[in-house]
Amino acid sequence: MLGRVSEALHNAADLIAPPATRLVDFQFHWKLIQNFYVSENVSTKVHVENTKIPLHLHQMLQFLVEEEAECGDILGPCINDLMDSKLGIASCLTSLAEADQPPGLRGIVLVWYNSLLRRVKHAPIHEVAFYRPIQKLLILCNNNPASPTEKEEVELLLTLCGLVRKQPDLVKLFLSKNYEEDICPFIVKGSLMEKPERNTLFEYDDLPKPFRLISLVSQPEARKSDQKECVENESISSTFDDEEQKNNSGSYEDDRFLLIDLLLSYLASADNHIVLRACEGIMIVTSLPDDTIAHLIANTSSVCAYLVDKLIDKYKALPENTDPCDLDQLNITWGYASQEFADKCVKSIGLRESTSFLSWLDYCDTLAKECHALLAIHLARTLRWHFFVAELELGLENGQNATLVTTVIGKCLKAIDSVEILNEISKWLVGDCNNVTMRPLTPILQTLIENCLEGEIDLCLETLRLFEVMLEKVSEHILHCLVLGFLEGRGYHAPIRASNNFEDEERERLNAQTLRQERESNRQTMKRVCEGHIDSNFAIPCEGSHSNNQITVDNNIHKVINSFLLLLPRNLLSDPAGLGYEQYMQDANRHYLRWLEATSGFNWPTRATWHDPSTSSTHSCDSRPEADLHMHSSPSSDHQKHPTADIKYTMPLNKNVEQISLLHSNSCYKCNKLENNCTDFKRHNSPSADDANKPDNLDDISDRKVEIDCKNSLESHSFHQPLVLNQRDRSSLSEMAEDEELTFDEGPFLKMLFKLLLNMPSQPYQINLQLTAIFSKLAMMPHPYLHEYLLNPVLPTGKNVTTLFKTLQKLSKIFMAQIPKVKKFSTIIEETRQRLLGDESIEDGDKSDPLFESLIVVEEFCKELAAIYFVKYHHSSQLHS
């Protein structure tokens, strides 16, 4: 009964005074906030949480959210009141937050703005009456570092960054030209906000058209060889035409990006959570797809320089007694730090500093991968010159704690995945010129090689680990400048030298044939080619060159494997059976597949071939190897070009080919100038009956080993059989090719490796193990020249050409000369093998002997090389089967 009466009274009251609308309630709560400051309580020290101001602001926000849910895309009366410049709600709230009265109001206002931007889809961010107060509030907060409202400030900045990422046109709201005059004095003028000086680090190639409006600079000058300090960057400004200056009025030059400047100031916060949120904001803003915005950030903001400077500070904070192993084993991401790891950092020296350094390095790497391409190049070049050159390289050259510096370089190279940063690091390490024979060593590479050869044990070990990391990054530029660039042209290969038993047998067979039999054999071979019994791509085996790096003779694979397995004398083997290389096949197969995948996009040759310099029409036919071979044809009839004249053969050519052809032509026909005397060719190719019975002035026809038909060789370009030489001719060719053999240079990197390999008996076990690991990775690469140079024991080379197999042979001789002199050496070999490969510790100083340890390492290394060769042969056979 009473409920019905109450309901009736309520309905009557509504008829007399209807309920207030949402707009009226919105204005009512705002007036209550204003009345609070009119009252006398404003001068008291009551905290804002003890007042009703947070409740009124919350109700106003709820009205705005409900209104948007009802009206949709249409702006309601409450949001219009908020944008009304006459009421000035947003401006008034910013002024109250600036005064922070009552205490704590600034944080409440920041949270209110943040919630409004997040919850209201159509927030009036474009309206002057709304974004101007937000700009002023942000700058005022930034002018008070380490304030109690840091969390609320950075959260509001992060929200604004998200809005800019969704609507890139909002960038113009946060440019310096849109600041009010009364706001500009509050902008921090510190080092973080200063415009970076234009220098030679920030040149961009192939810039889009809008970027032509902004001045660019040239590339950095090369460092002088004797200079040990980083070169200063020079500023160079470019000029523009009148039309470009007119178009420049719409660009962002001379502007500043407020969000970036504000976010940088929070990177120095003592609260790690604040730093992480600021890092997220920077990553969001720098990932904007607009090229003009990216160029604006690069030119007018110090974001890249500040990030690199912060990395340098963290690097300098590393203690000198930091354990390089601890630093190398850390795997840290920039946004993760568990409590368990923090407790571990307390117990280890330098672990906390190492964690801070690597986490910031990972952030720079992540930022380079996520940000705009122009900013990535900007950051990479800044990182190269300010950190790697100015800090790491100079620290390594000065020799101060070089072991730790080398470890830091290796860890940086291992941890970085950004393509732009890796490109800059590779250019810093090995140079940016692809022609390795025409440029000197980079200072850093020269220092690293010297440290391997002359440095201490720990420094040598860390440097070898750095080289291993350089190979593991699978950078085409690094591999080319370190190794592959020196093997181009196959200068390690002997010009003409027997390479296998197949060629020896072929030579003996051809030398035993008479001229008539040889011609008959050639005729039968060409007949089979014409009839299709032989593939048109058939190539005569020559000097160890195999198509696609594939072994063409089945028993050669066994010869190569046995060459490695039986390299050491049997009485020095810890495994006399010479078996056990099968245990390396699984790992070799896995790593080789990874190398194939990683290098699939490289511009590497597929086979070891020779470049034929005689393809030019200006060369005489007698300067080609084809001139040393002949076909059966009637002297009286004109020679017709054979259908197989276009067959391509692999045959070693060099600069002495013309001399070789002339030598054999003279030995058969006494022709001093074949190209200039055609009558001599006819006279010698059409002998009379009387002349046929006369012996040759040089050799009797029955003893002649080489027969050359000059007429056919001048008219024909077909190559029908390998070159067959007399013993005296081979000795002459060896003398002629000696000068060319001396010119081969395997490069400083391989020279250093071969020297260390030869010194294995006197080196510690760890260095020898690291050295063989580098050789294994090189041998694993699917490059035909490198495969031939490292894994072909029967490769014909000059006397002064150093190869892996030759070095291992010299090492075997050293073992043969020194180990048998030791009493009970067989027992020591077995004990050493058990200690190194068994369960015993290898750190026992009383039992360690570098001579016997190196013997075990070499023995296992030979097994690994045999397994690598077998795996590569197996894959090649499957590919071409």
PyMOL commands that set and color helices and strands:
alter all, ss='L'
color gray80, all
select helices_A, chain A and resi 2-16+22-38+40-43+48-50+53-71+77-83+89-99+105-119+128-142+150-166+168-174+176-178+184-186+209-213+242-250+258-268+272-286+291-300+303-316+324-329+339-347+351-370+373-398+402-415+419-430+436-438+443-454+457-472+476-487+501-512+515-530+547-549+554-565+570-572+581-598+613-615+621-623+625-628+657-669+678-685+689-692+701-703+710-715+727-742+748-758+760-762+765-780+784-791+804-821+825-837+850-879
alter helices_A, ss='H'
color red, helices_A
deselect
rebuild
show_as cartoon
